[in-house]
Amino acid sequence: MEIEKLLEIINADFYTGVPDSQLKALCNYLQYKYGQDKKHHIIAANEGNAAAIASGYYLATGKIPVIYLQNSGIGNIINPVASLTNNLVYAIPQIFIIGYRGEPNVKDEPQHIFQGQITLKLLECIDISYFVITKETSSEEINAAMLSFNKLLQQGKSVAFVVKKGALSFDKTVEYKNNNKINREEAIQHIVKVSKDAPIISTTGKISRELYETRDLYNNSHKYDFLTVGSMGHASSIALGIAINKPDKKIYLLDGDGAMLMHMGAMALIGSVKPKNLIHVVLNNCAHESVGGCPTVCDVINIEGIAKSCGYEFTASVSDIEELDKVLNKADNAGCLSFIEVKCSLGAREDLGRPKTSPIENKNSFMDNIRN
């Protein structure tokens, strides 16, 4: 189904959410139509944030908003849905468009398998009626679903369209780019050289994939790395837990700008604890590249300044490889909590592979290495 037809039927005026590759047609359409017009479209820091923004929109206008997300983000919306928008609390109606990753009997990445199994059950549990859109779904079926949904929305209840792979299309091209010069994979290769045998915790998406391939490139063992393939935004907290309990080991954290924004409160906690052995690197390409390339707000905020305000003792922001090498060596020898922003270009190799080991195999080899 063409995305324009779905949105014509929904007939909303405001959209907010977190980009998802399954919803690429929707995300590209919103960027194409609205760009940076915040009155109609806001890319949120996380899904709970989106539900709250949408609630504010409804309180101000009385109109029903649309929230888009991958099903992995349902966990982030449970609190505002249960304690804010539910019809037994404030009765704030919302329409969710949810990308269905890990759909049963469809091959997907390991971090999506369980989430796919419980997606529809979770929606039922939080009292959100849903309609599943497939490649074969007709406009007539969407119209009928929307008529049914309108009765629930009038009661202050929320509803959801759950979108299977390939169900939505958009025929126009949207280009995502920035003016940064550093190639992210090359930056990771330089970090690996400096880190030597220090453990590295990497965030979800292409950063972990590029780290995995860098180890192969250098014939290194993968035992040094914990690849956070799911739970976006939590790699920094995982790294904190490791750094506190392994104070004799230097710990490197490879974060993304979208992941950092998703749960940025972790930086305040890290800064207050001040583990001297943690080096936090944010590879900032100002985009949610792993799910399509939609922009983050990290081109207009001072990430290094945020880290400094949170209590990181050594901070730096770099925009070329020579600077990166100098700063990495300084951080490696600083003996204090360190933060480096690496301003990266947008894009990855078309033949970029995926980890060949399972998450459990990765966990076991990492734990054996770090404990011994």
Disulfide bonds with the S-S distance in Angstrom:
none
